[in-house]
Amino acid sequence: MSDDPKKPLKGQTCNGCGLCCIVEPCELAHKILLSPTAPCPALEHADGRFFCGLVRRPHHYINPNIPEADTV
C-alpha cells in the first residue's frame, strides 16, 4: 500500500497530494501562467508532498511582462 496521501473530499483542506494540480491547473494558474496544460507547471514537490509554486515562489513563475504581476 502506498504512503501517498489520498485526495481530500471537496471542501476539505489541502493535504499536499497534488492530484488536483496534476489533473487540471487552477484558475490562478490559468491567468498567471497563461492557460497552462495539465499537470500545472507550478506544481512543486518537496518533503514528501506537493505545493503550489505560485504561492511558495511567485517571482519564479510570474512573467514581468504581465501587467497583473505588479499587483500579485
N, C-alpha and C positions, 0 to 999 in steps of 0.2 A: 504494500500500500504506500502511496506517495505521501510525503510530508508537505506537499504544496497546499496552500490554503485554498479552500473552495470559494467560489464566487458567492458573496453575500446576497441575500434577498433584496429586492428593490426597496430603497428607503433606508437600508441598514448602512452603517458606517463602512467606509473602505477598509479592507483588510490587507491590501497590497498584493492581491493575487494576480493583477494585471490583465485579467480576462476582458474587462470592458474595453480597455485601450487596444488590446490585441485584435478584437473583433471590429471595433469602429471608433475612430477618433472622436472626441467630444466637440461641442460647438466652439469652444475656445480654441482648440487646435485647428479647426477648420478656418476660423477667422484669422488667427495669428500666423499659422503655417500655410495659409492659402490652399485650403482643401486637400489635405494630405490623404493618402490612401492607407488602409489598414495593413499592418499594425501602425499605430501612431509613431512617428519618428521621434517624438519627445519622450517616449516611454523609456525609463531608466531602471536598471536592476542593480541593487546593492544590498548587502547583508541579508540575503535570502528573501527579499521582497521587491516589488515593483513600486516606482514612484513616478509622479508627473514631473517631467523635466521643466515644463513651463512654470511650475510652482517653485521647484527647487533651484533652478538656474535659468531664470527667464532671459538674461542677457546672452546666454549661449544660443538661444533659439530665435530671439526676436530680431528681425531684419531691420537695421536702422533706416532703411528706405521706406518702411511702412509708417505712415503718419501716426497711427494709433500707438506705436511703440513708445512714444514720448509720454503717453498717459497711462501706460500699464505699470 
